[in-house]
């Protein structure tokens, strides 16, 4: 499996797709890729790329985070376990 790293802070990102924090949060809120894209003002493909761990524009990450009411960091980093 390929390891992904945050381009800003260099920390390892969560496993893409199923375990990505964005995918988990989106599913918890009952949103489709298209619905989240519409709320955030981005195309659904940008949400999909983000969830798959592909490169996304910082502005896209900010729009998605704002739409969900969370920080960009919380979408990039895996949940810390106690």
C-alpha positions as semicolon CSV with decimal commas, in nm:
position;residue;x (nm);y (nm);z (nm)
1;X;0,000;0,000;0,000
2;X;0,124;0,347;-0,085
3;X;0,176;0,582;0,207
4;X;0,038;0,931;0,163
5;X;0,180;1,236;0,336
6;X;0,026;1,575;0,397
7;X;0,203;1,824;0,169
8;X;0,173;2,094;0,435
9;X;0,294;1,928;0,753
10;X;0,452;1,606;0,624
11;X;0,251;1,379;0,855
12;X;0,119;1,052;0,719
13;X;-0,239;1,075;0,597
14;X;-0,510;0,821;0,662
15;X;-0,563;0,525;0,435
16;X;-0,746;0,651;0,126
17;X;-1,103;0,565;0,027
18;X;-1,278;0,363;0,300
19;X;-1,079;0,488;0,597
20;X;-1,019;0,843;0,483
21;X;-1,150;1,089;0,744
22;X;-1,346;1,278;0,476
23;X;-1,518;0,961;0,352
24;X;-1,605;0,860;0,706
25;X;-1,745;1,204;0,792
26;X;-1,939;1,224;0,466
27;X;-2,096;0,882;0,524
28;X;-2,179;0,968;0,888
29;X;-2,371;1,272;0,762
30;X;-2,550;1,069;0,498
31;X;-2,414;1,269;0,205
32;X;-2,326;1,148;-0,142
33;X;-2,017;1,275;-0,321
34;X;-2,240;1,492;-0,538
35;X;-2,435;1,634;-0,242
36;X;-2,118;1,728;-0,055
37;X;-1,974;1,879;-0,371
38;X;-2,286;2,090;-0,419
39;X;-2,282;2,209;-0,057
40;X;-1,909;2,291;-0,075
41;X;-1,928;2,453;-0,418
42;X;-1,691;2,207;-0,585
43;X;-1,745;1,932;-0,841
44;X;-1,811;1,586;-0,699
45;X;-1,497;1,455;-0,870
46;X;-1,289;1,683;-0,646
47;X;-1,449;1,528;-0,337
48;X;-1,381;1,182;-0,479
49;X;-1,016;1,266;-0,548
50;X;-0,974;1,397;-0,194
51;X;-1,123;1,078;-0,047
52;X;-0,891;0,866;-0,260
53;X;-0,587;1,055;-0,134
54;X;-0,512;1,225;-0,465
55;X;-0,375;1,577;-0,485
56;X;-0,636;1,847;-0,435
57;X;-0,612;2,222;-0,438
58;X;-0,587;2,382;-0,096
59;X;-0,888;2,597;-0,182
60;X;-1,092;2,280;-0,248
61;X;-0,992;2,129;0,086
62;X;-1,088;2,454;0,262
63;X;-1,429;2,466;0,090
64;X;-1,506;2,105;0,184
65;X;-1,392;2,156;0,543
66;X;-1,604;2,471;0,577
67;X;-1,908;2,296;0,432
68;X;-1,871;2,023;0,694
69;X;-1,784;2,263;0,976
70;X;-1,448;2,099;1,050
71;X;-1,082;2,191;1,015
72;X;-0,882;2,100;0,706
73;X;-0,637;1,918;0,932
74;X;-0,912;1,689;1,059
75;X;-0,975;1,583;0,698
76;X;-0,608;1,511;0,631
77;X;-0,497;1,330;0,942
78;X;-0,611;0,996;1,077
79;X;-0,794;0,986;1,407
80;X;-0,561;0,942;1,699
81;X;-0,641;0,641;1,913
82;X;-0,589;0,658;2,289
